[in-house]
Amino acid sequence: MTTSEKKPLDRQTMCSRLAMEFEDGWIANLGAGMPTLCSNYDFKDKDIIYQSENGLIGYGPLAKEGEEIPNLVNAGVQYVTLRPGSAIVHHADSFTVIRGGYVNVTVLGSYEVAENGDFANWKTPGRKGGGIGGAMDLAVGAQRVWIAMEHVTRDGKPRLLKRCALPVTAVGVVQRVVTDLGLFDVTPEGFLMREIAPGYTPEEVQAATEAKLIISPDLKPLKVT
Amino acid sequence: MKNKVLNSFDEAVADIPDGATIMVGGFGPPGLPQNLLGALIRQGATDLTIITNRGDQTSAKANTGHLVELRRVKKVYCAFSASPHPSQASVFEELTESGEMEAELMPQGTLVERMRAAASGIGAFYTRASVGTELAENKETRVIDGKTYVLEFPLHADYAFIRAFTSDTFGNLQYDLTQRNFNPVMAMAAKTTLVEIEGDIIEVGGMDPNNVHTPGIFVDRVIKIPPAPEGLWTLPSDGKP
């Protein structure tokens, strides 16, 4: 490999890599921001049911500008479209879907993930307030909690840690993380790196990671198919 | 059946005293009671406690964030008390940082379930959301079937401000799409529920009971939103009479 091939993964590739593993008929809740890119993946004949905290079940793509339906938004307050078979419930019932274990996967953004499955995504240093939204309910209620985030902070500090430094959103719930450097599973022994951004070496990824990585014997370049 | 229709938003909010606790519905623009909030801003009540998804927003023409900016709110119960980036910090955040206003932050599912508990006569409930986080510090926990839960208490209110699409004169309500969000739960949880209506207010008997989302027994005052510019609407396409 030449160094010219070496660049961090773009956000769509990161999210598509997670979306590749969604199964037909899954109910998915995508966090605001980067995780919504999962819905751009071409699922072919797989049917994915998107669920949103504000009670919307089974919505379609974003509405085109000028064609917004005034009372139809997702949890990111984006104007979306209806698909045949959509349903709408009130907020308490929506959190029955979330806490009750009906959501097959949630993909959330995060500031930090620890090797014990803790993650922190609601509060930044030095501020009294935060933004929780539905994240703490999704974290304990969804069958799978997957995280999509950059591997390091803007200042180059690692986000895959031994223990979270920021206040946690939930403890021991994260199962999988995609970053711009690779795909990692949270195992009882720690982060298992299964796939790596093309052009990078495991040593380079380890150097950008605080936690000790376990390198899969089957380590492959991360590729969207 | 009692006719609950009032002709003006100012009349609808006239009796709200200083110190009242008010639930404010809506999630984003859908279901946001902008006209009731606008009337409350004119009315002048202060020292308010607000229960709402997020209290910092000033994006609509009238929103909870405007009451906060006027220093008329003493406490907000919410699921968002800061924007993701310090550069977007609002007056809401300045006031909570300085201690002038209190914000009690909690998971969104806990927020709505605390309202539902108040509505339903439930004394408290256990949830797994927030277990192991700083929000659960000093709260009672219990292990049930091997999982840890945290005890949460009801949130009551004097008033609920909500928006719906159609009402009859008794206050049976139908919501349009995601306008529903918190609004049915707030209508049941508050002592007095005020509703602004986007569509029609019809005669009693005109609404199919199969399709009533909020029964009129939970509703006290119903007001039709006038066409823009007098009435506050969200999107341009939304304000057409």
Chai-1 contact restraints between the chains, C-beta under 6 A:
chainA,res_idxA,chainB,res_idxB,connection_type,confidence,min_distance_angstrom,max_distance_angstrom,comment,restraint_id
A,N54,B,F27,contact,1.0,0.0,6.0,A-B,restraint_1
A,N54,B,T178,contact,1.0,0.0,6.0,A-B,restraint_2
A,N54,B,N181,contact,1.0,0.0,6.0,A-B,restraint_3
A,G55,B,R180,contact,1.0,0.0,6.0,A-B,restraint_4
A,G55,B,N181,contact,1.0,0.0,6.0,A-B,restraint_5
A,L56,B,T178,contact,1.0,0.0,6.0,A-B,restraint_6
A,P70,B,T234,contact,1.0,0.0,6.0,A-B,restraint_7
A,P70,B,L235,contact,1.0,0.0,6.0,A-B,restraint_8
A,P70,B,D238,contact,1.0,0.0,6.0,A-B,restraint_9
A,N71,B,P30,contact,1.0,0.0,6.0,A-B,restraint_10
A,N71,B,D176,contact,1.0,0.0,6.0,A-B,restraint_11
A,N71,B,L177,contact,1.0,0.0,6.0,A-B,restraint_12
A,N71,B,T178,contact,1.0,0.0,6.0,A-B,restraint_13
A,N71,B,Q179,contact,1.0,0.0,6.0,A-B,restraint_14
A,L72,B,L177,contact,1.0,0.0,6.0,A-B,restraint_15
A,L72,B,T178,contact,1.0,0.0,6.0,A-B,restraint_16
A,V73,B,G28,contact,1.0,0.0,6.0,A-B,restraint_17
A,V73,B,P30,contact,1.0,0.0,6.0,A-B,restraint_18
A,V73,B,T178,contact,1.0,0.0,6.0,A-B,restraint_19
A,V77,B,G28,contact,1.0,0.0,6.0,A-B,restraint_20
A,I88,B,L177,contact,1.0,0.0,6.0,A-B,restraint_21
A,I88,B,R180,contact,1.0,0.0,6.0,A-B,restraint_22
A,H90,B,R180,contact,1.0,0.0,6.0,A-B,restraint_23
A,H90,B,P184,contact,1.0,0.0,6.0,A-B,restraint_24
A,H90,B,V185,contact,1.0,0.0,6.0,A-B,restraint_25
A,H91,B,V112,contact,1.0,0.0,6.0,A-B,restraint_26
A,H91,B,N181,contact,1.0,0.0,6.0,A-B,restraint_27
A,H91,B,F182,contact,1.0,0.0,6.0,A-B,restraint_28
A,A92,B,V112,contact,1.0,0.0,6.0,A-B,restraint_29
A,A92,B,R116,contact,1.0,0.0,6.0,A-B,restraint_30
A,A92,B,V185,contact,1.0,0.0,6.0,A-B,restraint_31
A,F95,B,G109,contact,1.0,0.0,6.0,A-B,restraint_32
A,F95,B,V112,contact,1.0,0.0,6.0,A-B,restraint_33
A,R99,B,G109,contact,1.0,0.0,6.0,A-B,restraint_34
A,R127,B,A82,contact,1.0,0.0,6.0,A-B,restraint_35
A,K128,B,T96,contact,1.0,0.0,6.0,A-B,restraint_36
A,K128,B,E97,contact,1.0,0.0,6.0,A-B,restraint_37
A,G129,B,S81,contact,1.0,0.0,6.0,A-B,restraint_38
A,G129,B,A82,contact,1.0,0.0,6.0,A-B,restraint_39
A,G129,B,E93,contact,1.0,0.0,6.0,A-B,restraint_40
A,G129,B,T96,contact,1.0,0.0,6.0,A-B,restraint_41
A,G130,B,A82,contact,1.0,0.0,6.0,A-B,restraint_42
A,G131,B,F80,contact,1.0,0.0,6.0,A-B,restraint_43
A,G131,B,A82,contact,1.0,0.0,6.0,A-B,restraint_44
A,I132,B,A79,contact,1.0,0.0,6.0,A-B,restraint_45
A,I132,B,P107,contact,1.0,0.0,6.0,A-B,restraint_46
A,G133,B,A79,contact,1.0,0.0,6.0,A-B,restraint_47
A,G133,B,Q108,contact,1.0,0.0,6.0,A-B,restraint_48
A,G134,B,Q108,contact,1.0,0.0,6.0,A-B,restraint_49
A,M136,B,P107,contact,1.0,0.0,6.0,A-B,restraint_50
A,M136,B,A129,contact,1.0,0.0,6.0,A-B,restraint_51
A,M136,B,S130,contact,1.0,0.0,6.0,A-B,restraint_52
A,D137,B,P107,contact,1.0,0.0,6.0,A-B,restraint_53
A,D137,B,G109,contact,1.0,0.0,6.0,A-B,restraint_54
A,D137,B,A129,contact,1.0,0.0,6.0,A-B,restraint_55
A,V140,B,R128,contact,1.0,0.0,6.0,A-B,restraint_56
A,V140,B,A129,contact,1.0,0.0,6.0,A-B,restraint_57
A,P167,B,E134,contact,1.0,0.0,6.0,A-B,restraint_58
A,V168,B,T133,contact,1.0,0.0,6.0,A-B,restraint_59
A,V171,B,G132,contact,1.0,0.0,6.0,A-B,restraint_60
